[in-house]
Amino acid sequence: MDSPVPDFSGEWIGRYPGLFDETIRIIQTGTSLEAVKVTGDEHVPAGEITWRADLQTLRGEGQVAEREFRRPRFVPGRLEIVQRDLLVFRWDRLGAVEFRRDD
């Protein structure tokens, strides 16, 4: 990135398909983003990382698990910056979640 790195830190609302809206907190360190669930679900509970990505490559990984947080694992994914206040994270072959800033 040639321009200054935008700040994505803060709380965001995610639309998880087939579930309900969930709140995440993005923690940014330089060009690295880590999204931690504030509210969780039956697969990935609150306090766990839902995805992480690098702003330079937009590549990352998202966490998936079976119900009751069984067999948690990270799978490759990609971050899409639609607008400053709208992000999409795409889990490879598993779908996408849209996040809007909630600050």
FINU-80666 format. One record per atom (N, C-alpha, C): residue number from 1; residue in one letter; atom name; x, y, z. Coordinates in pm, 1 decimal, always signed. Layout:
N
vofi k = NUM r = A a = CA x = X y = Y z = Z
...
***
This chain:
103
vofi k = 1 r = M a = N x = +84.6 y = -119.2 z = +0.0
vofi k = 1 r = M a = CA x = +0.0 y = +0.0 z = +0.0
vofi k = 1 r = M a = C x = +87.9 y = +123.9 z = +0.0
vofi k = 2 r = D a = N x = +66.1 y = +209.5 z = -98.8
vofi k = 2 r = D a = CA x = +145.6 y = +331.1 z = -108.1
vofi k = 2 r = D a = C x = +88.1 y = +442.2 z = -21.0
vofi k = 3 r = S a = N x = -41.3 y = +443.8 z = -2.1
vofi k = 3 r = S a = CA x = -106.1 y = +547.7 z = +77.1
vofi k = 3 r = S a = C x = -105.2 y = +508.4 z = +224.5
vofi k = 4 r = P a = N x = -137.5 y = +603.7 z = +311.2
vofi k = 4 r = P a = CA x = -144.2 y = +571.1 z = +453.5
vofi k = 4 r = P a = C x = -240.6 y = +455.3 z = +478.6
vofi k = 5 r = V a = N x = -209.1 y = +375.1 z = +577.2
vofi k = 5 r = V a = CA x = -291.4 y = +258.5 z = +609.7
vofi k = 5 r = V a = C x = -418.6 y = +305.6 z = +679.9
vofi k = 6 r = P a = N x = -536.4 y = +272.2 z = +625.8
vofi k = 6 r = P a = CA x = -661.6 y = +310.4 z = +692.2
vofi k = 6 r = P a = C x = -676.9 y = +235.1 z = +824.3
vofi k = 7 r = D a = N x = -747.2 y = +296.0 z = +917.4
vofi k = 7 r = D a = CA x = -768.3 y = +235.4 z = +1048.6
vofi k = 7 r = D a = C x = -904.3 y = +165.4 z = +1050.9
vofi k = 8 r = F a = N x = -900.3 y = +33.6 z = +1065.2
vofi k = 8 r = F a = CA x = -1023.1 y = -44.9 z = +1070.9
vofi k = 8 r = F a = C x = -1055.3 y = -91.2 z = +1212.7
vofi k = 9 r = S a = N x = -980.1 y = -46.1 z = +1311.6
vofi k = 9 r = S a = CA x = -1002.1 y = -85.8 z = +1451.0
vofi k = 9 r = S a = C x = -1142.1 y = -46.4 z = +1496.9
vofi k = 10 r = G a = N x = -1198.8 y = -129.4 z = +1582.4
vofi k = 10 r = G a = CA x = -1328.1 y = -96.4 z = +1640.9
vofi k = 10 r = G a = C x = -1428.3 y = -207.9 z = +1626.1
vofi k = 11 r = E a = N x = -1552.4 y = -178.3 z = +1659.7
vofi k = 11 r = E a = CA x = -1658.8 y = -277.8 z = +1654.0
vofi k = 11 r = E a = C x = -1731.7 y = -271.1 z = +1520.5
vofi k = 12 r = W a = N x = -1764.1 y = -389.5 z = +1471.3
vofi k = 12 r = W a = CA x = -1831.0 y = -406.7 z = +1343.9
vofi k = 12 r = W a = C x = -1945.3 y = -506.4 z = +1362.4
vofi k = 13 r = I a = N x = -2048.0 y = -495.4 z = +1279.0
vofi k = 13 r = I a = CA x = -2160.0 y = -589.2 z = +1280.4
vofi k = 13 r = I a = C x = -2148.6 y = -676.8 z = +1156.4
vofi k = 14 r = G a = N x = -2153.7 y = -808.4 z = +1178.3
vofi k = 14 r = G a = CA x = -2143.8 y = -903.4 z = +1068.0
vofi k = 14 r = G a = C x = -2274.2 y = -975.3 z = +1044.5
vofi k = 15 r = R a = N x = -2307.9 y = -995.1 z = +919.4
vofi k = 15 r = R a = CA x = -2428.3 y = -1069.5 z = +879.5
vofi k = 15 r = R a = C x = -2386.2 y = -1211.2 z = +843.9
vofi k = 16 r = Y a = N x = -2396.9 y = -1301.1 z = +939.8
vofi k = 16 r = Y a = CA x = -2359.1 y = -1440.7 z = +918.5
vofi k = 16 r = Y a = C x = -2478.0 y = -1514.6 z = +858.1
vofi k = 17 r = P a = N x = -2463.8 y = -1567.9 z = +735.5
vofi k = 17 r = P a = CA x = -2576.8 y = -1635.5 z = +668.7
vofi k = 17 r = P a = C x = -2634.6 y = -1749.5 z = +752.5
vofi k = 18 r = G a = N x = -2766.0 y = -1753.4 z = +760.4
vofi k = 18 r = G a = CA x = -2833.7 y = -1859.9 z = +832.7
vofi k = 18 r = G a = C x = -2831.7 y = -1843.8 z = +983.6
vofi k = 19 r = L a = N x = -2764.8 y = -1740.3 z = +1033.3
vofi k = 19 r = L a = CA x = -2759.6 y = -1716.4 z = +1177.5
vofi k = 19 r = L a = C x = -2821.8 y = -1581.0 z = +1205.3
vofi k = 20 r = F a = N x = -2755.8 y = -1498.7 z = +1282.4
vofi k = 20 r = F a = CA x = -2805.7 y = -1366.5 z = +1313.8
vofi k = 20 r = F a = C x = -2688.0 y = -1270.6 z = +1306.7
vofi k = 21 r = D a = N x = -2714.6 y = -1141.9 z = +1319.7
vofi k = 21 r = D a = CA x = -2606.5 y = -1043.4 z = +1320.1
vofi k = 21 r = D a = C x = -2520.0 y = -1065.4 z = +1443.2
vofi k = 22 r = E a = N x = -2389.4 y = -1055.5 z = +1425.0
vofi k = 22 r = E a = CA x = -2295.9 y = -1070.7 z = +1535.0
vofi k = 22 r = E a = C x = -2200.7 y = -952.0 z = +1537.0
vofi k = 23 r = T a = N x = -2156.2 y = -917.2 z = +1656.0
vofi k = 23 r = T a = CA x = -2060.9 y = -808.8 z = +1671.6
vofi k = 23 r = T a = C x = -1920.3 y = -867.1 z = +1680.9
vofi k = 24 r = I a = N x = -1827.9 y = -804.6 z = +1606.6
vofi k = 24 r = I a = CA x = -1687.0 y = -841.0 z = +1616.0
vofi k = 24 r = I a = C x = -1607.9 y = -716.5 z = +1653.5
vofi k = 25 r = R a = N x = -1488.9 y = -737.8 z = +1706.3
vofi k = 25 r = R a = CA x = -1397.0 y = -626.9 z = +1733.5
vofi k = 25 r = R a = C x = -1272.7 y = -651.0 z = +1648.9
vofi k = 26 r = I a = N x = -1241.5 y = -555.4 z = +1562.5
vofi k = 26 r = I a = CA x = -1120.1 y = -565.0 z = +1482.0
vofi k = 26 r = I a = C x = -1007.5 y = -497.0 z = +1556.5
vofi k = 27 r = I a = N x = -899.7 y = -571.6 z = +1571.6
vofi k = 27 r = I a = CA x = -777.6 y = -520.9 z = +1633.8
vofi k = 27 r = I a = C x = -675.3 y = -508.6 z = +1520.8
vofi k = 28 r = Q a = N x = -621.4 y = -388.2 z = +1504.2
vofi k = 28 r = Q a = CA x = -528.7 y = -364.3 z = +1394.3
vofi k = 28 r = Q a = C x = -390.5 y = -333.6 z = +1448.9
vofi k = 29 r = T a = N x = -292.3 y = -404.9 z = +1395.0
vofi k = 29 r = T a = CA x = -151.8 y = -380.3 z = +1426.8
vofi k = 29 r = T a = C x = -80.7 y = -360.6 z = +1293.5
vofi k = 30 r = G a = N x = -51.5 y = -236.8 z = +1260.4
vofi k = 30 r = G a = CA x = +7.6 y = -207.9 z = +1129.7
vofi k = 30 r = G a = C x = -88.8 y = -245.8 z = +1019.4
vofi k = 31 r = T a = N x = -46.9 y = -341.2 z = +934.9
vofi k = 31 r = T a = CA x = -133.8 y = -385.5 z = +825.3
vofi k = 31 r = T a = C x = -203.6 y = -518.1 z = +856.8
vofi k = 32 r = S a = N x = -190.0 y = -566.0 z = +979.5
vofi k = 32 r = S a = CA x = -255.1 y = -691.6 z = +1019.3
vofi k = 32 r = S a = C x = -385.5 y = -663.5 z = +1093.1
vofi k = 33 r = L a = N x = -490.9 y = -734.0 z = +1050.9
vofi k = 33 r = L a = CA x = -621.1 y = -723.0 z = +1116.7
vofi k = 33 r = L a = C x = -654.8 y = -856.5 z = +1180.3
vofi k = 34 r = E a = N x = -710.7 y = -850.1 z = +1300.5
vofi k = 34 r = E a = CA x = -760.5 y = -968.9 z = +1367.9
vofi k = 34 r = E a = C x = -900.9 y = -937.5 z = +1415.9
vofi k = 35 r = A a = N x = -997.5 y = -1019.3 z = +1374.4
vofi k = 35 r = A a = CA x = -1138.1 y = -997.7 z = +1409.0
vofi k = 35 r = A a = C x = -1179.4 y = -1098.8 z = +1515.3
vofi k = 36 r = V a = N x = -1215.6 y = -1048.5 z = +1633.2
vofi k = 36 r = V a = CA x = -1254.2 y = -1132.4 z = +1746.5
vofi k = 36 r = V a = C x = -1403.6 y = -1114.5 z = +1770.4
vofi k = 37 r = K a = N x = -1474.3 y = -1224.8 z = +1791.1
vofi k = 37 r = K a = CA x = -1618.1 y = -1216.2 z = +1814.1
vofi k = 37 r = K a = C x = -1648.9 y = -1158.5 z = +1951.7
vofi k = 38 r = V a = N x = -1735.5 y = -1059.1 z = +1954.4
vofi k = 38 r = V a = CA x = -1788.9 y = -1004.5 z = +2079.3
vofi k = 38 r = V a = C x = -1912.5 y = -1085.8 z = +2116.4
vofi k = 39 r = T a = N x = -1994.8 y = -1112.7 z = +2016.0
vofi k = 39 r = T a = CA x = -2106.5 y = -1205.9 z = +2033.0
vofi k = 39 r = T a = C x = -2071.6 y = -1327.8 z = +1949.3
vofi k = 40 r = G a = N x = -2104.7 y = -1443.8 z = +1997.7
vofi k = 40 r = G a = CA x = -2068.5 y = -1565.6 z = +1925.9
vofi k = 40 r = G a = C x = -2189.1 y = -1644.3 z = +1884.3
vofi k = 41 r = D a = N x = -2163.4 y = -1764.1 z = +1833.4
vofi k = 41 r = D a = CA x = -2271.3 y = -1852.5 z = +1792.2
vofi k = 41 r = D a = C x = -2234.2 y = -1995.4 z = +1829.1
vofi k = 42 r = E a = N x = -2312.7 y = -2090.3 z = +1782.8
vofi k = 42 r = E a = CA x = -2291.8 y = -2229.8 z = +1821.3
vofi k = 42 r = E a = C x = -2166.3 y = -2290.8 z = +1758.5
vofi k = 43 r = H a = N x = -2106.9 y = -2220.5 z = +1664.0
vofi k = 43 r = H a = CA x = -1985.7 y = -2272.7 z = +1600.5
vofi k = 43 r = H a = C x = -1859.2 y = -2206.8 z = +1655.9
vofi k = 44 r = V a = N x = -1853.8 y = -2073.2 z = +1651.4
vofi k = 44 r = V a = CA x = -1737.9 y = -1998.7 z = +1702.1
vofi k = 44 r = V a = C x = -1790.1 y = -1901.2 z = +1808.2
vofi k = 45 r = P a = N x = -1756.2 y = -1925.8 z = +1934.7
vofi k = 45 r = P a = CA x = -1811.8 y = -1844.8 z = +2044.4
vofi k = 45 r = P a = C x = -1744.3 y = -1708.1 z = +2060.9
vofi k = 46 r = A a = N x = -1805.4 y = -1626.4 z = +2144.0
vofi k = 46 r = A a = CA x = -1749.2 y = -1495.4 z = +2179.5
vofi k = 46 r = A a = C x = -1608.9 y = -1513.8 z = +2235.6
vofi k = 47 r = G a = N x = -1522.6 y = -1418.8 z = +2202.9
vofi k = 47 r = G a = CA x = -1385.1 y = -1420.6 z = +2251.5
vofi k = 47 r = G a = C x = -1287.7 y = -1492.5 z = +2159.5
vofi k = 48 r = E a = N x = -1340.8 y = -1560.4 z = +2058.0
vofi k = 48 r = E a = CA x = -1255.6 y = -1634.3 z = +1964.1
vofi k = 48 r = E a = C x = -1234.8 y = -1553.7 z = +1836.0
vofi k = 49 r = I a = N x = -1124.8 y = -1578.3 z = +1769.0
vofi k = 49 r = I a = CA x = -1095.7 y = -1513.1 z = +1641.5
vofi k = 49 r = I a = C x = -1190.0 y = -1570.7 z = +1536.4
vofi k = 50 r = T a = N x = -1254.6 y = -1482.6 z = +1460.0
vofi k = 50 r = T a = CA x = -1337.8 y = -1528.6 z = +1349.8
vofi k = 50 r = T a = C x = -1258.7 y = -1524.5 z = +1219.0
vofi k = 51 r = W a = N x = -1172.6 y = -1422.7 z = +1201.6
vofi k = 51 r = W a = CA x = -1083.0 y = -1418.2 z = +1086.2
vofi k = 51 r = W a = C x = -967.0 y = -1323.3 z = +1114.2
vofi k = 52 r = R a = N x = -862.1 y = -1337.6 z = +1034.2
vofi k = 52 r = R a = CA x = -748.5 y = -1245.0 z = +1038.2
vofi k = 52 r = R a = C x = -696.9 y = -1230.6 z = +896.0
vofi k = 53 r = A a = N x = -644.4 y = -1110.7 z = +866.0
vofi k = 53 r = A a = CA x = -600.4 y = -1083.1 z = +729.6
vofi k = 53 r = A a = C x = -493.4 y = -975.1 z = +728.8
vofi k = 54 r = D a = N x = -421.8 y = -969.1 z = +617.7
vofi k = 54 r = D a = CA x = -318.5 y = -867.7 z = +597.5
vofi k = 54 r = D a = C x = -369.0 y = -765.6 z = +495.0
vofi k = 55 r = L a = N x = -359.8 y = -637.8 z = +528.0
vofi k = 55 r = L a = CA x = -410.9 y = -533.1 z = +439.5
vofi k = 55 r = L a = C x = -330.2 y = -519.1 z = +311.6
vofi k = 56 r = Q a = N x = -204.0 y = -558.9 z = +312.2
vofi k = 56 r = Q a = CA x = -121.7 y = -546.1 z = +191.5
vofi k = 56 r = Q a = C x = -158.9 y = -649.8 z = +86.4
vofi k = 57 r = T a = N x = -186.5 y = -771.1 z = +129.0
vofi k = 57 r = T a = CA x = -218.0 y = -878.5 z = +34.2
vofi k = 57 r = T a = C x = -367.1 y = -909.1 z = +27.4
vofi k = 58 r = L a = N x = -440.4 y = -867.9 z = +131.0
vofi k = 58 r = L a = CA x = -583.0 y = -897.6 z = +149.4
vofi k = 58 r = L a = C x = -608.5 y = -1046.6 z = +169.9
vofi k = 59 r = R a = N x = -503.5 y = -1123.1 z = +185.7
vofi k = 59 r = R a = CA x = -517.3 y = -1266.0 z = +215.3
vofi k = 59 r = R a = C x = -525.9 y = -1286.5 z = +364.7
vofi k = 60 r = G a = N x = -593.6 y = -1393.0 z = +403.5
vofi k = 60 r = G a = CA x = -606.1 y = -1421.5 z = +545.7
vofi k = 60 r = G a = C x = -656.2 y = -1561.3 z = +567.9
vofi k = 61 r = E a = N x = -713.2 y = -1580.4 z = +684.9
vofi k = 61 r = E a = CA x = -771.6 y = -1708.9 z = +719.6
vofi k = 61 r = E a = C x = -887.3 y = -1684.8 z = +814.5
vofi k = 62 r = G a = N x = -988.1 y = -1768.3 z = +799.8
vofi k = 62 r = G a = CA x = -1106.1 y = -1758.0 z = +884.4
vofi k = 62 r = G a = C x = -1123.2 y = -1885.7 z = +964.4
vofi k = 63 r = Q a = N x = -1174.6 y = -1869.9 z = +1084.5
vofi k = 63 r = Q a = CA x = -1193.7 y = -1986.2 z = +1170.1
vofi k = 63 r = Q a = C x = -1330.7 y = -2049.8 z = +1145.4
vofi k = 64 r = V a = N x = -1330.9 y = -2181.5 z = +1138.4
vofi k = 64 r = V a = CA x = -1453.9 y = -2259.2 z = +1126.8
vofi k = 64 r = V a = C x = -1450.1 y = -2368.2 z = +1232.9
vofi k = 65 r = A a = N x = -1566.0 y = -2415.6 z = +1271.1
vofi k = 65 r = A a = CA x = -1574.0 y = -2523.0 z = +1371.0
vofi k = 65 r = A a = C x = -1709.0 y = -2591.4 z = +1360.0
vofi k = 66 r = E a = N x = -1714.1 y = -2710.9 z = +1412.9
vofi k = 66 r = E a = CA x = -1841.3 y = -2780.4 z = +1423.7
vofi k = 66 r = E a = C x = -1916.5 y = -2722.6 z = +1542.6
vofi k = 67 r = R a = N x = -2041.9 y = -2759.0 z = +1558.7
vofi k = 67 r = R a = CA x = -2120.8 y = -2707.6 z = +1672.2
vofi k = 67 r = R a = C x = -2047.7 y = -2731.8 z = +1802.5
vofi k = 68 r = E a = N x = -2073.9 y = -2641.7 z = +1897.6
vofi k = 68 r = E a = CA x = -2012.4 y = -2644.2 z = +2030.9
vofi k = 68 r = E a = C x = -1860.6 y = -2626.9 z = +2022.8
vofi k = 69 r = F a = N x = -1814.3 y = -2556.4 z = +1919.5
vofi k = 69 r = F a = CA x = -1673.0 y = -2522.3 z = +1898.8
vofi k = 69 r = F a = C x = -1584.3 y = -2646.8 z = +1896.2
vofi k = 70 r = R a = N x = -1635.5 y = -2752.1 z = +1832.8
vofi k = 70 r = R a = CA x = -1558.0 y = -2875.2 z = +1816.9
vofi k = 70 r = R a = C x = -1478.3 y = -2868.8 z = +1687.1
vofi k = 71 r = R a = N x = -1358.8 y = -2920.5 z = +1691.4
vofi k = 71 r = R a = CA x = -1266.7 y = -2924.1 z = +1577.5
vofi k = 71 r = R a = C x = -1245.2 y = -2786.9 z = +1514.4
vofi k = 72 r = P a = N x = -1214.2 y = -2684.1 z = +1594.0
vofi k = 72 r = P a = CA x = -1188.1 y = -2552.8 z = +1535.4
vofi k = 72 r = P a = C x = -1061.9 y = -2557.9 z = +1448.7
vofi k = 73 r = R a = N x = -1066.4 y = -2485.2 z = +1339.3
vofi k = 73 r = R a = CA x = -951.6 y = -2478.3 z = +1250.0
vofi k = 73 r = R a = C x = -962.6 y = -2353.6 z = +1163.3
vofi k = 74 r = F a = N x = -850.3 y = -2313.3 z = +1109.5
vofi k = 74 r = F a = CA x = -847.0 y = -2197.3 z = +1020.6
vofi k = 74 r = F a = C x = -836.9 y = -2244.7 z = +876.6
vofi k = 75 r = V a = N x = -914.9 y = -2181.8 z = +789.7
vofi k = 75 r = V a = CA x = -912.2 y = -2212.3 z = +647.2
vofi k = 75 r = V a = C x = -875.6 y = -2083.9 z = +572.5
vofi k = 76 r = P a = N x = -813.8 y = -2095.3 z = +455.8
vofi k = 76 r = P a = CA x = -775.6 y = -1975.7 z = +380.0
vofi k = 76 r = P a = C x = -896.9 y = -1889.4 z = +347.2
vofi k = 77 r = G a = N x = -870.1 y = -1760.6 z = +336.9
vofi k = 77 r = G a = CA x = -975.6 y = -1666.9 z = +302.4
vofi k = 77 r = G a = C x = -919.1 y = -1539.5 z = +244.0
vofi k = 78 r = R a = N x = -1007.5 y = -1447.7 z = +214.1
vofi k = 78 r = R a = CA x = -967.2 y = -1321.9 z = +151.0
vofi k = 78 r = R a = C x = -1055.4 y = -1208.6 z = +202.5
vofi k = 79 r = L a = N x = -992.2 y = -1095.6 z = +229.8
vofi k = 79 r = L a = CA x = -1063.2 y = -975.4 z = +273.7
vofi k = 79 r = L a = C x = -1090.5 y = -886.3 z = +154.2
vofi k = 80 r = E a = N x = -1209.8 y = -831.2 z = +149.5
vofi k = 80 r = E a = CA x = -1245.6 y = -735.3 z = +45.7
vofi k = 80 r = E a = C x = -1285.1 y = -605.4 z = +114.6
vofi k = 81 r = I a = N x = -1220.5 y = -496.4 z = +76.3
vofi k = 81 r = I a = CA x = -1255.0 y = -364.7 z = +129.7
vofi k = 81 r = I a = C x = -1348.7 y = -299.3 z = +29.8
vofi k = 82 r = V a = N x = -1477.1 y = -296.3 z = +63.5
vofi k = 82 r = V a = CA x = -1577.8 y = -239.5 z = -25.5
vofi k = 82 r = V a = C x = -1578.5 y = -87.7 z = -10.5
vofi k = 83 r = Q a = N x = -1581.4 y = -42.6 z = +112.6
vofi k = 83 r = Q a = CA x = -1575.4 y = +99.2 z = +149.3
vofi k = 83 r = Q a = C x = -1504.2 y = +106.8 z = +283.1
vofi k = 84 r = R a = N x = -1474.5 y = +226.0 z = +327.3
vofi k = 84 r = R a = CA x = -1406.8 y = +244.0 z = +456.0
vofi k = 84 r = R a = C x = -1484.8 y = +180.7 z = +571.7
vofi k = 85 r = D a = N x = -1617.1 y = +180.8 z = +562.0
vofi k = 85 r = D a = CA x = -1702.2 y = +126.5 z = +668.0
vofi k = 85 r = D a = C x = -1774.4 y = -1.5 z = +628.0
vofi k = 86 r = L a = N x = -1725.0 y = -70.1 z = +524.2
vofi k = 86 r = L a = CA x = -1787.4 y = -193.3 z = +477.6
vofi k = 86 r = L a = C x = -1680.4 y = -290.9 z = +428.0
vofi k = 87 r = L a = N x = -1669.9 y = -403.8 z = +497.3
vofi k = 87 r = L a = CA x = -1573.4 y = -508.3 z = +463.1
vofi k = 87 r = L a = C x = -1647.7 y = -638.8 z = +436.0
vofi k = 88 r = V a = N x = -1586.3 y = -724.2 z = +356.3
vofi k = 88 r = V a = CA x = -1638.4 y = -858.9 z = +333.1
vofi k = 88 r = V a = C x = -1521.7 y = -955.0 z = +353.6
vofi k = 89 r = F a = N x = -1543.7 y = -1059.8 z = +433.4
vofi k = 89 r = F a = CA x = -1444.2 y = -1165.2 z = +444.9
vofi k = 89 r = F a = C x = -1501.7 y = -1289.9 z = +379.8
vofi k = 90 r = R a = N x = -1422.4 y = -1349.2 z = +288.6
vofi k = 90 r = R a = CA x = -1464.8 y = -1468.6 z = +215.1
vofi k = 90 r = R a = C x = -1381.3 y = -1588.4 z = +257.6
vofi k = 91 r = W a = N x = -1446.9 y = -1685.8 z = +318.4
vofi k = 91 r = W a = CA x = -1383.1 y = -1812.7 z = +350.0
vofi k = 91 r = W a = C x = -1378.2 y = -1892.5 z = +219.9
vofi k = 92 r = D a = N x = -1260.4 y = -1943.2 z = +178.0
vofi k = 92 r = D a = CA x = -1251.7 y = -2020.1 z = +54.1
vofi k = 92 r = D a = C x = -1352.2 y = -2134.8 z = +53.8
vofi k = 93 r = R a = N x = -1437.5 y = -2137.2 z = -47.0
vofi k = 93 r = R a = CA x = -1537.9 y = -2242.2 z = -69.0
vofi k = 93 r = R a = C x = -1640.7 y = -2255.1 z = +43.2
vofi k = 94 r = L a = N x = -1647.4 y = -2157.3 z = +133.8
vofi k = 94 r = L a = CA x = -1741.9 y = -2168.3 z = +245.4
vofi k = 94 r = L a = C x = -1834.7 y = -2047.6 z = +258.7
vofi k = 95 r = G a = N x = -1822.6 y = -1950.9 z = +172.3
vofi k = 95 r = G a = CA x = -1911.9 y = -1835.8 z = +180.8
vofi k = 95 r = G a = C x = -1844.2 y = -1711.3 z = +232.9
vofi k = 96 r = A a = N x = -1923.4 y = -1607.8 z = +249.7
vofi k = 96 r = A a = CA x = -1872.7 y = -1476.4 z = +287.3
vofi k = 96 r = A a = C x = -1963.0 y = -1411.9 z = +390.4
vofi k = 97 r = V a = N x = -1904.0 y = -1319.7 z = +465.6
vofi k = 97 r = V a = CA x = -1979.4 y = -1240.3 z = +563.1
vofi k = 97 r = V a = C x = -1946.2 y = -1093.9 z = +540.0
vofi k = 98 r = E a = N x = -2050.4 y = -1010.9 z = +537.1
vofi k = 98 r = E a = CA x = -2035.8 y = -866.7 z = +520.3
vofi k = 98 r = E a = C x = -2034.3 y = -802.0 z = +658.2
vofi k = 99 r = F a = N x = -1941.0 y = -709.3 z = +679.2
vofi k = 99 r = F a = CA x = -1928.1 y = -638.7 z = +807.7
vofi k = 99 r = F a = C x = -1940.8 y = -489.1 z = +783.5
vofi k = 100 r = R a = N x = -2022.9 y = -424.2 z = +868.2
vofi k = 100 r = R a = CA x = -2034.2 y = -277.7 z = +863.2
vofi k = 100 r = R a = C x = -1992.7 y = -221.2 z = +998.3
vofi k = 101 r = R a = N x = -1924.2 y = -107.1 z = +992.1
vofi k = 101 r = R a = CA x = -1873.8 y = -43.8 z = +1114.9
vofi k = 101 r = R a = C x = -1988.0 y = -9.0 z = +1207.0
vofi k = 102 r = D a = N x = -1966.3 y = -28.2 z = +1338.3
vofi k = 102 r = D a = CA x = -2070.0 y = -3.9 z = +1438.2
vofi k = 102 r = D a = C x = -2027.8 y = +103.3 z = +1538.7
vofi k = 103 r = D a = N x = -1924.9 y = +179.7 z = +1506.2
vofi k = 103 r = D a = CA x = -1874.6 y = +281.1 z = +1601.0
vofi k = 103 r = D a = C x = -1957.0 y = +408.4 z = +1597.1
***
